[in-house]
Amino acid sequence: MKAPQPRALTDAWLRLLEGLDLPRIRFHDLRHTHAAQLLSAGGASKIASERLGHSIGITLDLYSHVMPGMQANAAVQIDEMIRRAVGDSSESKG
């Protein structure tokens, strides 16, 4: 089966948008929208980079602005791990 031509996808996309109350964006912009939504919802950066065909570094450089809570989330996760580890070790000693 022959792959569709990029212009055919663009034309089909524009026809789909006709008459709908949606912003007129390029078909290509859908990949950026998908990546931004995936990452802002907490999806894995590695998965987003694979879907985009980017290296993880490029993906993080381009999309890290949609993940503003990454540092805070990492701190909370480490805090929880330390609390469990300390709690588990003190319980086993007592």
SERO-4910 file (N, C-alpha, C, O; in steps of 0.05 Angstrom, whole numbers):
BEGIN
 pado doro    nc1    nc2    nc3   cac1   cac2   cac3    cc1    cc2    cc3    oc1    oc2    oc3
  Met    A     17    -23      0      0      0      0     18     25      0     37     27     15
  Lys    A     11     44    -17     26     68    -20     19     88      3     -5     91      9
  Ala    A     39    100     14     34    120     36     21    144     25     26    153      2
  Pro    A      2    156     40    -11    181     30      9    203     28     29    205     43
  Gln    A      5    221      9     22    244      6     15    265     28     -8    267     35
  Pro    A     35    278     38     31    298     59      9    319     52     -7    326     69
  Arg    A      9    327     27    -11    347     19    -39    336     21    -58    351     28
  Ala    A    -43    310     15    -69    298     17    -79    298     46   -103    302     50
  Leu    A    -61    293     65    -69    294     93    -76    322    101    -96    327    115
  Thr    A    -61    342     92    -67    370     98    -94    378     87   -110    390    100
  Asp    A    -99    370     62   -124    377     49   -148    364     63   -169    377     68
  Ala    A   -145    339     71   -166    325     86   -171    338    113   -194    341    122
  Trp    A   -150    346    126   -152    360    152   -167    386    149   -185    392    165
  Leu    A   -160    402    129   -173    428    125   -203    424    118   -220    440    127
  Arg    A   -209    403    102   -237    397     97   -252    390    122   -276    398    126
  Leu    A   -239    375    140   -252    367    165   -258    392    182   -278    393    196
  Leu    A   -240    412    182   -244    436    198   -266    455    187   -277    471    202
  Glu    A   -272    452    162   -292    470    150   -319    468    165   -329    446    170
  Gly    A   -329    491    172   -355    492    185   -354    486    215   -375    488    228
  Leu    A   -332    479    226   -329    473    254   -318    498    268   -303    513    257
  Asp    A   -326    501    293   -317    524    309   -291    516    323   -289    516    347
  Leu    A   -271    511    307   -244    503    317   -223    521    304   -227    531    282
  Pro    A   -201    526    318   -180    542    305   -169    528    281   -167    504    280
  Arg    A   -162    544    261   -150    532    237   -120    529    242   -105    548    240
  Ile    A   -112    505    248    -84    499    252    -74    480    231    -90    466    218
  Arg    A    -48    479    227    -37    460    208    -39    432    218    -39    427    243
  Phe    A    -42    413    200    -43    385    208    -18    378    224    -20    363    244
  His    A      5    388    216     30    383    230     29    392    260     42    380    277
  Asp    A     14    413    265     12    424    292     -1    404    311      2    406    336
  Leu    A    -16    385    301    -29    365    318     -8    349    333    -13    341    356
  Arg    A     15    343    322     36    328    336     46    344    360     51    333    381
  His    A     49    370    356     58    387    379     36    389    400     43    388    424
  Thr    A     12    391    392    -11    392    411    -11    366    427    -14    366    451
  His    A     -8    343    413     -9    317    426     14    315    446      9    307    469
  Ala    A     38    323    438     61    321    457     57    339    481     62    330    503
  Ala    A     48    363    476     44    382    499     22    371    518     26    373    542
  Gln    A      1    361    507    -21    350    525    -11    325    540    -17    322    563
  Leu    A      3    308    526     13    284    539     32    291    562     29    280    584
  Leu    A     50    309    557     70    316    578     57    332    601     64    328    624
  Ser    A     39    350    594     26    366    615      8    349    633      2    356    656
  Ala    A     -1    326    622    -17    307    638      0    288    654    -11    270    667
  Gly    A     26    291    652     44    273    667     54    249    652     65    231    664
  Gly    A     49    249    626     59    227    610     90    226    610    103    246    614
  Ala    A    101    203    604    130    199    604    143    214    581    134    212    558
  Ser    A    164    228    587    179    243    567    190    224    545    191    231    522
  Lys    A    198    200    553    209    181    534    188    172    514    194    170    490
  Ile    A    164    168    524    142    160    506    136    183    486    133    178    462
  Ala    A    135    208    496    130    231    478    152    233    457    147    237    434
  Ser    A    177    229    466    199    232    447    198    210    425    204    215    402
  Glu    A    190    186    433    188    164    414    165    170    394    168    165    370
  Arg    A    143    180    404    120    186    386    127    209    366    118    209    344
  Leu    A    144    228    375    151    250    358    174    243    339    179    256    319
  Gly    A    189    222    346    213    215    331    237    233    338    255    237    322
  His    A    236    244    362    258    261    372    275    246    391    267    225    402
  Ser    A    299    257    396    314    247    419    301    258    444    286    277    443
  Ile    A    306    245    467    294    254    492    303    283    498    288    298    509
  Gly    A    328    289    491    339    316    496    323    337    481    317    358    492
  Ile    A    318    332    455    303    351    439    275    354    450    265    377    452
  Thr    A    262    332    457    235    334    468    234    350    494    217    367    497
  Leu    A    253    346    512    254    361    537    260    391    532    249    408    545
  Asp    A    278    396    513    284    424    506    260    438    495    255    461    502
  Leu    A    244    425    478    221    437    465    196    439    483    181    458    481
  Tyr    A    193    419    501    167    417    515    169    419    546    149    416    559
  Ser    A    192    425    557    195    426    586    178    448    598    171    447    621
  His    A    171    468    582    154    490    592    126    481    599    112    494    615
  Val    A    117    459    588     90    449    595     90    431    619     70    420    627
  Met    A    114    427    630    117    410    654    128    426    677    149    418    689
  Pro    A    115    448    685    126    465    706    129    452    733    145    461    749
  Gly    A    113    432    739    114    420    765    134    397    767    133    383    787
  Met    A    151    393    747    169    370    748    187    370    773    189    349    786
  Gln    A    199    392    779    217    393    802    202    389    828    211    374    846
  Ala    A    179    401    831    162    398    855    153    369    857    154    357    879
  Asn    A    145    357    835    136    329    836    159    310    844    155    292    859
  Ala    A    182    315    833    206    299    840    212    301    870    218    281    882
  Ala    A    211    326    880    216    330    909    196    315    926    203    302    946
  Val    A    170    316    919    149    302    934    154    271    933    152    258    953
  Gln    A    161    261    910    166    232    907    190    223    924    188    203    937
  Ile    A    211    239    923    235    232    940    228    233    969    236    216    985
  Asp    A    213    254    977    205    257   1005    189    233   1014    194    222   1035
  Glu    A    170    224    997    154    201   1004    170    176   1007    166    159   1024
  Met    A    190    172    988    207    149    990    224    149   1015    227    128   1028
  Ile    A    234    172   1022    251    174   1047    234    168   1071    242    154   1089
  Arg    A    210    180   1072    192    176   1095    185    146   1098    184    135   1120
  Arg    A    179    133   1075    173    104   1077    198     88   1086    195     70   1102
  Ala    A    221     95   1076    245     81   1083    251     84   1113    258     65   1127
  Val    A    249    109   1123    254    114   1151    233    101   1168    239     89   1189
  Gly    A    208    103   1160    186     90   1175    189     60   1175    184     48   1196
  Asp    A    197     48   1153    200     19   1152    223     10   1170    221    -10   1183
  Ser    A    245     25   1169    268     16   1185    263     20   1215    273      4   1231
  Ser    A    249     41   1223    244     45   1251    224     25   1262    225     17   1285
  Glu    A    205     16   1245    186     -4   1253    199    -31   1257    192    -46   1275
  Ser    A    219    -38   1240    232    -64   1242    250    -65   1267    256    -87   1277
  Lys    A    260    -42   1276    277    -42   1300    261    -44   1326    271    -53   1346
  Gly    A    236    -34   1325    220    -32   1349    206    -57   1355    192    -59   1375
***
